[in-house]
Amino acid sequence: MSDSVTTTLQIRVKEHTLGQLDRLQLMTHAPSRSDAIRRAVEMGDYLINAIMRGDRIIVENKRGAQRQIVIPGLNASDQDE
């Protein structure tokens, strides 16, 4: 599907999820909830593709400690090296 073609999508979400979306919108400076959803989908797609290639997602805190991020819904075996 081309980027110039748009589709209207109506979804039902719980209040908690709506709060998460609003927080994501603020944190990413997205101009709208739709933009926040698009950014979340792009980020999720990027991370999942990386894991499926065999990459690991690692975050490092301010003190330098690292930990692996596990994406819910993917098999643990897909994330092992």
HUJO-V64370 format. One record per residue. N is the residue number from 1. RES is the residue in three letters. SS is DSSP state (alpha for helix, beta for strand, coil for the rest). PHI is phi in whole degrees, 0 to 359 (999 if undefined). D_LAST is the distance of its C-alpha to the last C-alpha in whole Angstrom. Layout:
# HUJO-V64370
<<N,RES,SS,PHI,D_LAST> <N,RES,SS,PHI,D_LAST>>
This chain:
# HUJO-V64370
<<1,MET,coil,999,34> <2,SER,coil,288,35> <3,ASP,coil,295,35> <4,SER,coil,278,39> <5,VAL,coil,268,39> <6,THR,coil,241,39> <7,THR,coil,231,39> <8,THR,coil,278,40> <9,LEU,coil,233,38> <10,GLN,coil,253,39> <11,ILE,coil,227,37> <12,ARG,coil,256,38> <13,VAL,coil,225,36> <14,LYS,coil,284,36> <15,GLU,alpha,304,38> <16,HIS,alpha,301,35> <17,THR,alpha,295,33> <18,LEU,alpha,297,36> <19,GLY,alpha,298,36> <20,GLN,alpha,297,32> <21,LEU,alpha,297,33> <22,ASP,alpha,297,36> <23,ARG,alpha,296,34> <24,LEU,alpha,298,31> <25,GLN,alpha,300,34> <26,LEU,alpha,294,35> <27,MET,alpha,293,32> <28,THR,coil,262,32> <29,HIS,coil,57,35> <30,ALA,coil,288,35> <31,PRO,coil,290,39> <32,SER,coil,208,38> <33,ARG,alpha,297,36> <34,SER,alpha,300,36> <35,ASP,alpha,295,34> <36,ALA,alpha,297,32> <37,ILE,alpha,296,31> <38,ARG,alpha,301,30> <39,ARG,alpha,295,28> <40,ALA,alpha,295,26> <41,VAL,alpha,295,25> <42,GLU,alpha,298,25> <43,MET,alpha,295,22> <44,GLY,alpha,299,21> <45,ASP,alpha,298,20> <46,TYR,alpha,298,19> <47,LEU,alpha,294,16> <48,ILE,alpha,295,15> <49,ASN,alpha,299,15> <50,ALA,alpha,297,13> <51,ILE,alpha,296,10> <52,MET,alpha,293,11> <53,ARG,coil,282,11> <54,GLY,coil,102,7> <55,ASP,coil,287,8> <56,ARG,coil,246,8> <57,ILE,beta,262,12> <58,ILE,beta,240,13> <59,VAL,beta,246,17> <60,GLU,beta,237,19> <61,ASN,coil,277,23> <62,LYS,coil,299,26> <63,ARG,coil,270,26> <64,GLY,coil,95,22> <65,ALA,coil,289,20> <66,GLN,beta,246,17> <67,ARG,beta,211,15> <68,GLN,beta,276,12> <69,ILE,beta,264,14> <70,VAL,coil,256,13> <71,ILE,coil,272,15> <72,PRO,coil,303,18> <73,GLY,coil,98,18> <74,LEU,coil,262,14> <75,ASN,coil,293,13> <76,ALA,alpha,302,10> <77,SER,alpha,293,8> <78,ASP,alpha,289,8> <79,GLN,alpha,256,7> <80,ASP,coil,277,4> <81,GLU,coil,254,0>>
